[in-house]
């Protein structure tokens, strides 16, 4: 073994011993764990909101990896240019999460128009003398069509256990919807505190949800062109690049260091421009503060 190798191994060992005397801050580790769990929880919420409750975040990540590999190999065989294959592989890998988020966003918009009717049905049930769990369970029959499966699950769960608060928690997890969180927590407080203000609370919540849905619909109609323009502007250069892939000889320039730089710069500008345009043109989504 050469003296240089011995010195290198000795230096690495001394550095590892030195590093062991400085344990990492537990708060920093906690923040990293929260960030990791936050991403997983966000993907899980989007899956529930999109109606894919049986799909796990790991399934989405595995699908993203499979599409990345498939798109990379496909464009590598077509173009034989590594940077172009990497770019389209990244686009393919991002497709599953993007599609889940888009479907979740559309379904949230549909449910936003249905929640006031659901709250009105609960109000009618309470007025008719039904207990609060029964008023919620009857939404499985009389409620809006798209909300019935979730409340049918709540009804079965409550009949099996009789634990109202635990059933509310499971209903909230299954729906993963900010409006559902507000409604469920309001019903939980009304159940614990009691009193005669439940009807007034539900009527106020129904009026607020209708006004919020109407305002959001107007704003989204006016600003949808900004988001669509951002999508078109980002997709156009990559569509042109994919069409150029049919003529393999014209893509060999991207295999040079200058080509790597051009593609990396273009991809970075597309991501920044798209996020900026979406941030300007799209209304902020409601967060699950009552998770």
N, C-alpha and C positions, 0 to 999 in steps of 0.2 A: 504494500500500500504506500502510495507516494506521500511525502510530507504535506503537500497541499491538501490532499484528501483528509489526512488526519487532522490538520488544522481546521478545515471546514467543518468536520463532524464535531470536533471539540467546541468550536464557536457556536454551532447550533445547539449543542447540549447546554452550554453556559447560558445562552439566551433563553432557552426553555425554562431553566431553573429560575432565572431572573423574572421571567414572565409569570411564573407560578406564585410569586410573592405579591402580585397585584391582581386580586380577584376582581372580576367584573361587577359593576354596580348592579345590585338586584333590581333597582328601579329601571335601569336601562334594559335589563333582560325582560322585565315585565312589560315595558313598552313594546319591545320587539314581538313578544308573544301576543300582545293585544293587536298589533298590526297584522300578524299572520292570521290570528283568529278573526280579525275584522274583515279581511278579504274573504275568508271562507264563509263567514256569516253573510256577507254581502251577496256572494254567489248563491248561497242557499236561499236567501230571501228572494232573489230574482227568479230562482227556479220555482219556488212556491207561487210567486206572483204570476209567473208565466203559465202555471198549470201543470208543471212537471214535478210534482211532489215526490214521485218515486225515483227521480234522478238525483244523484248525489254530486257535490262539487268535484269529487275525485273522478267521476264519470266524465264530467265536462273537461277536466284537465287532460284526462287520457284521450278524449276525442280531439282536443286541440293538438296534442302531440302527434296523434296519428295523421291528422290533416296536414300538419307541418311537414312530417316526413313524406307523405304522399305527394303534396304539392312540390316539395323540394326535389324529389326524385323525378317527377314528371317534367318539370322545367329544366332539370339538369340533362335529361335525355334529349329534350327538344332543342335546347339552346347550347348546351355544353359550356355555359358561362356561369361560374360559381356565384358571383354577386347577384345576378338576376334570379337565380334559383333560390338564393337565401331570401331575397325580397318577397317573392311570391310564396315561399314557404311560410314567412312570417304573416303574410296576409291570410293564408289558409289557416294557420294556427290561431289567429285572432277571431276567425269567423264564428266558432261555436258560442263564445262568450258574448260577442256582439249580437248574435241572433237571439240569444236568451234575454239579453237586456232589452232589445227592441220589442220582443213579444211581451215581456213583463211591463214595459212602458205602455204598450197599446192596451193590455188587459187592465192595468190600473186606471187608464182613462175610461174604459167601459164601465168598470165597477164604480168609478166616481159618480156616474150618473144613476147607478142602481142603489147606492147606499141610502139616499133619502127615502126611497120607497120601503126599504127594509126597516128603517127606523119608524116610519109611519105604521107599518104592520105591528111592530112591537108595541107602539103606543096604543093601537086599537086593541091588542090582546090584553094589555094592562087595564085599559078602561073596561073591558068586558069581564074583568074579575079574574083573569088568569094569573097564576103565580109567575114570577119573573123567569124561572127556568122553562116553564111551559110556553110562555110568550116567545122565548128564543127558539124553542124546539119547533113551534108551529111554522117557523120560516122555512123549514124543510118541505112544507107542503104549499104554503101560501106566499112565500117570499119570491123574489126575483129568481128566474130560472138558473142563472149562473152562480148564484149564492147558495142554492139549495143543497148541493152535495156537502159543503162544509158544515152547514147547520144540521143536516141529517146525521153526520158523524158526531156532532155535539149531542144530539138527542139520544143516540145509541149509547154514547159514553155516559151521559147522565143517568139513563135508565140502568146501566150496569153498575155504576159506582155510587151515585147519589151525592157526590162531592162537587158542589157547584163551582167553587173557586178553582179546583184542579181542572175541571172540565173547561172553564174559561181560559185557563193557561194553555191547555192543549189546542183549543180553538184558535187562540191568538197565534200560536206557533204554526198551525196548519195554514192560516191565511197569510201571515207575514205582511199585513197591509197597514199603513199608518192610520187610515180611517177606522179600520176594525180595532186597532189598539185603543183609539180614543173612545169608541163606543163601548168596548168591553170594560175598560177601566171606569167609565162613567157608571155602567151597570154594577160593577163590583162595589163602588162606593155607595151607590143607592141601596144595594142589598145589605151592606154593613151598617149604614147609618139609619136607613128607613125613612119614614116621613111621607108626606103627601106631595112632594115636589118632583117626583119621578116623571109624571106626565109633562110638566112644564119643562123639565130638563130635556126630555126627548124631543119635544116640539122645537125648543131652541136649537138643539143639535141638528134636527132635520132642516130647519130654515137656514142655518149656517152652511150646511153641506150643499144645499141647492144653490145658494149664492156663490159659494166657492167654485162649484162645478160650472156655473154659467160664466163667471168671470174668467176662469181658466180657458174655457172653450173659445171665448172671444179673443183672448190674447194669443192662444195657440194658432188660431186661424190666421191672424194677422202676421205672426212671426214664422209660420211654417216655411215660407219661401226662403228665409235666411238659412234655415237648417238644410233644406233641400239643395240650395246653391252650394253650401259647404260640402255636402256629400258629392255633388257633381264635380266640383272643382278638384276634390281630392282623388276621385276615381278616374278622371279623364286621362291624366298622364300615364297611369298604370294600365289602362285599357289600350292606349297607344303602344306602350311597351310590349304588352301581350300580343298585339297584332304584328309588331315588328319581329316577334319571336318566330313567326312563320318564315321569315327570311333570315336564317341563321348567320349568314355572312356579315350582315350589317350590325350584329351584336358583339362581334369580337373586340370592338374597341372598349367595351365595358369590362373586359378581363384585365386591362392594364390598371396600374395604381390610380391614374387619373379617372378611369371609369368607376373604380371603387369609391373614390371621393365624390364623384358626381351623384352616384346612386345613394350614398349615405347622406349627403347634403339634401338631396331631393326628398328622401324618406323623412328626415328630420323636419324639414320645412312643411311637408304635408301633415305630419302629426301635430306640429305646433299650430299651423293655420286652422286645421280642422277643430282642434280643441278650443281655439280662440273664437271661431265662428259659432260653435255650438254653445259656448259659454255666453256669448252675446245674444244669440237668438233663441235659446231654449229657456223656458221657465224652470226655476229650481224645483227639484223633486222634493216631496215631503219626506222627512226622515222619521224613522221609528224611534222617537224619543221616549215612548212608553213601552219599550221592549220588555 
